[in-house]
Amino acid sequence: MNATGYKVLGYVVWHGGKWYLRRNYARKLSSVSRNVAAGGLVLLIVAGAVAWIVRRS
């Protein structure tokens, strides 16, 4: 399989997983816990970006 095939496969798996989790678990989570999870994800992305910038300089 070439790079494009893996990219398409990753796209399908990612969006399929998001759809499945939203369909089955979105009602069980309160909006507060979703906001905390989203904030944690943003914090993780920012920390990764900072580490990448520091490593490159």
C-alpha positions as CSV (number, residue, x, y, z in Angstrom):
1,M,0.0,0.0,0.0
2,N,1.3,3.4,-0.9
3,A,1.3,6.6,1.2
4,T,-2.0,7.8,-0.2
5,G,-3.6,4.5,0.8
6,Y,-2.4,4.8,4.3
7,K,-3.6,8.4,4.5
8,V,-7.1,7.4,3.3
9,L,-7.2,4.5,5.7
10,G,-6.1,6.8,8.6
11,Y,-8.8,9.3,7.7
12,V,-11.5,6.6,7.6
13,V,-10.5,5.1,10.9
14,W,-10.2,8.5,12.6
15,H,-13.5,9.8,11.5
16,G,-15.2,6.4,12.0
17,G,-13.9,6.3,15.5
18,K,-15.1,9.8,16.2
19,W,-18.6,9.0,14.8
20,Y,-18.8,5.8,16.9
21,L,-17.8,7.6,20.2
22,R,-20.2,10.5,19.6
23,R,-23.0,8.1,18.8
24,N,-22.5,5.9,21.8
25,Y,-21.0,8.0,24.5
26,A,-21.8,11.7,23.9
27,R,-25.0,11.6,25.9
28,K,-23.2,10.0,28.9
29,L,-20.6,12.7,29.2
30,S,-21.6,16.1,30.7
31,S,-20.7,19.3,28.9
32,V,-18.2,20.0,31.7
33,S,-16.2,16.8,31.2
34,R,-16.2,17.4,27.5
35,N,-14.8,20.9,28.0
36,V,-12.2,19.6,30.4
37,A,-11.2,16.9,27.8
38,A,-11.0,19.5,25.0
39,G,-8.9,21.8,27.2
40,G,-6.5,19.0,28.0
41,L,-6.2,18.2,24.3
42,V,-5.4,21.9,23.5
43,L,-2.9,22.0,26.3
44,L,-1.2,18.8,24.9
45,I,-1.1,20.3,21.4
46,V,0.4,23.5,22.7
47,A,3.0,21.7,24.8
48,G,4.0,19.6,21.8
49,A,4.3,22.7,19.6
50,V,6.5,24.5,22.2
51,A,8.7,21.4,22.5
52,W,9.0,21.2,18.7
53,I,10.0,24.9,18.5
54,V,12.5,24.6,21.3
55,R,14.1,21.5,19.7
56,R,14.4,23.2,16.3
57,S,16.2,26.3,17.7
